[in-house]
């Protein structure tokens, strides 16, 4: 999965690391501009950063009101992702001008915002993983003991989520995934990695989660063939059998439905 960056034992989505790097560069660059022009631009940069992030999140939620209406508290779950970047950039620019006025400092600061916006647009395209063929899948087992043969999935889009009962973010997102899977026209397989069926059944019963979409990868083979080492991971596969999107970490209902919609359009 080429859009994943591994730093020691930790794994991060490359686009998220890139976004964080650009935010740091923005703060440092505007601070330096303030030093050169004799104005306190660092404070304005901080407020613009906060306002921009909040605006980007708010705009994303407004665009996905139906998804968030199921779990309003998840609007605070920033770690799931979900930001309308251009709305955030616009508000950040407005805040900079409001705090600094129209002068050389704000002009240079807006130029930095414009340059970093272009860098984001270009970098986001370059960091997006091209579709890659899904490796040969193992036979998956249902909790009832049946088999899900790889051939049964060919010729149609589907979603695979890799999870385990010991994984906190997996446990947080699993009820939502099971709920969406129950009504989705695109099959969603919630594939447990290398845990005994009894342990999985016990957890599902305790958490009151439907087991219809649950599958078992008893040897954790999917993790190995996908060269992934982080849970949860959600893969979106098109009808040609290509992985067209990968979400590392906890996924929101809005992001899940967005990607499923893209699969349906294809």
LINGIPE-V454456 format. One record per helix or strand of 3 or more residues. SS is the DSSP state (H for helix, E for strand). FROM is the first residue (numbers start at 0). LEN is the number of residues. If there is no record, write none. Layout:
ss=SS from=FROM len=LEN
ss=SS from=FROM len=LEN
//
This chain:
ss=E from=3 len=4
ss=E from=9 len=4
ss=H from=13 len=24
ss=H from=40 len=23
ss=H from=64 len=4
ss=H from=71 len=5
ss=H from=77 len=3
ss=H from=84 len=16
ss=H from=103 len=24
ss=E from=139 len=3
ss=H from=149 len=4
ss=E from=157 len=6
ss=H from=167 len=16
ss=E from=186 len=7
ss=H from=196 len=11
ss=E from=213 len=4
ss=H from=220 len=5
ss=E from=232 len=5
ss=E from=241 len=7
ss=H from=252 len=13
//
